[in-house]
Structure formats: structure tokens, C-alpha cells
Amino acid sequence: MSGWSLCIATRCRYTVGGILFGVTFPIGTWIFQSILNQQMLSFDSILAMHRSNPVNFVVDLAPFVLGAMGYFIGFKQAALEHLTHSLQDEITQQTQELRLANDAKSQFLANMSHELRSPLNAILGFSEIIKDHTFGKDAPDRYKEYANDIHQSGSHLLALINDILDLAKIEAGKIELEPELLEVESLLEICKRMFGTRATKLDLALDLQVCTQTPLLYADNRAVRQIIFNLLSNALKFTPEGGKISIRARRVPDGGVEIVIQDTGIGIPADQLHKVLEPFEQIDNRYGSLADGTGLGMALVWELVKAHGGTAAIESEEAVGTTVTIVFPPMPDSSVSQQAGNRAVSTALSDKPELAC
């Protein structure tokens, strides 16, 4: 072999090896070998070409090298285009999420305006009637009724503000719970009584069942009441006349407490069920004004349950009803304390018929 041909062969070998067969570009090896296979060539045949005619070898090999490089450049270009499309899709998705968030904020502000103005207008209007003695000084019963309306409007306004502040605290990680031992049946009985009058006016049956061996609940009293209030409020809001709302409580296998609120209301469409858990979201329904609200209720329930280390689940079917199940974890105390709590509950319920669960 002449020195000139050996130089050409060496240069070609290093060039091809550096571009196609290097460790940093293993794809080149596969591409180049594929080209050789397509042309029914092998490295032995290339060596034979080199020995017979070095110049022809370089000329013949050049298309293969250029082709392999073209394949590799095309591969890089395709990868770049794929990355570009992926980034464009991600930007589009984030833009869509921002637009939805902005729409939710606008809807929330619109709902909030209505929710704040309604009770404030009632407070101002009725208080003005009482202040000015619009119906004379001899109408105490009428003024008493208006005073009651003012009280209800103020209570609604306070509850609304508390919901907003509580959700803001939770999202900021500053919620402060003060857990204590709570007797489940007594707590639920209070909640039932608070909604009993309203349920009667709406011709709804409100039922409470607590299993005999339900343990004491270790939780924040105000937070648990707020959870039950929000769930019952939604149940009454979306259950038509003649319907039924059930409150059930029992002990779960790990010693925790399960509370279930079930109604025979209009239900939630499957494609809107996820909205229930998002703050400021409201579902479309066929009851119009009955759905007034800020959309904070269920989101606040979920966050308060999670803050206690519990779990929540919702099942719903249109025209059948909705069931919300929340589970609080067992007391962190020793088993002796748990047994003492169970004995206290059993004693408190000893005068009631046992409810098998």
C-alpha cells in the first residue's frame, strides 16, 4: 500500500469514525451500517475497494459519508422540531390554565358582589324601616320580624367572610386548629337542630343515625361544625321538596370516625364533579337562583378535612342524589384513653336503642 493511499484511508477512517462511530454519536454507527446493508456492502468490501483503487474508494465512499451525515443532521433537526412543538404545547396549556383561572376569578368577584350586596341591602333597608318607624310606633311585631331578618342577614354575611378568611388561611398554611375530644352524636344533633326548621319549610326529611360504638372525635370543634354546616347547606340547597337528607356516623376499622351526608337531590353531572372541589367554582344546575353562593363551601370542607389528617370522597348521580363521606383519623392518644372514650360514649348512649353498623 502506498503512503498516499494509506493517508487517504486513515483520514477517511478517522473522519468517518469521529462523525459516525464515536461514542458521543452512537446513532451514526447504526445509520451508516444501515446504508452499507442497503447497498449490500461490508467493511471487508470497503477494504478491498481501498486496496484496489484508493481514489475510487474515496469517491465511492463520499456519498455514503454525506448521506450518513445528512441522516444525522435530519435526526437533530427532527429532535429540535419535536422539542419546539413540545414547548409550544406547554405554553398553550399554561396559557389556557391562566385564562381559566382568570375566568374563575372574574366569576368569583361577580358572585361575591351579589353575595355581599344582598345581605347588606337587607340590613340597611330593614334597619331604616325600624329607625324611621315607617309603619308607626304601634307595629312591634312587624319591627320584630324585620329585626330577625337583619340578624339573619348579618349572620349570613359573617359566615361568608369567615369562609373567605378560613380558605385564605389554609392556602397560606396558617390555619390553626384546636383539637379536643368531641362527642359525635351530640355534635351532629346540634347541627341537625340548626337546619331542622329550614328543612321543614322546604318539606325535606332530615334523619340522623349514629352507631352505638362510635368513638369520641378528636378534632377542632368549630372546624367540624363548619364542615357539617357546609355539607348540610349544600344538601338542602340542591334537594327538591319531598326529598330526604341523611346524616350517619360510625366507627371505622382503624378507630377513626366516618361521617356521611347523603341526599336525594338533583345530583352532579359526571363532567362537572371535579368543579365541586375547586374554590370559586359552581356547577350548572336547573334550579337557577338556588345555586347562589361563592363556590367556597365544598373546597373549604376538603381543606379542613385534610388539615385534620382525614380523607373525603364524593359520589353523585344526576336525578338520584349525592353522598359525601368524610373520615377523621383516630385519636393519637394511647389505647387506654381510646377505650375510656368509648366507655364514655357507650354510657352517654345507653338510654338509646342500639344501632347496628
Secondary structure, DSSP 8 states (H G I E B T S, - for coil): --HHHHHHHHHHHHHHIIIIISTT-HHHHHHHHHHHHHTT--HHHHHHHHHH-HHHHHHHHHHHHHHHHHHHHHHHHHHHHHHHHHHHHHHHHHHHHHHHHHHHHHHHHHHHHHHHHHHHHHHHHHHHHHHHTTT-SS-HHHHHHHHHHHHHHHHHHHHHHHHHHHHHHHHTT-----EEEE-HHHHHHHHHHHHHHHHHHTT-EEEEEE-TT---EEEEHHHHHHHHHHHHHHHHHT--TT-EEEEEEEE-TTS-EEEEEEE-S----GGGGGGGGSTT-----TTGGGG-S-S-HHHHHHHHHHHTT-EEEEEEETTTEEEEEEEE---SS-HHHHHHHHHHHHHHTTTS-----
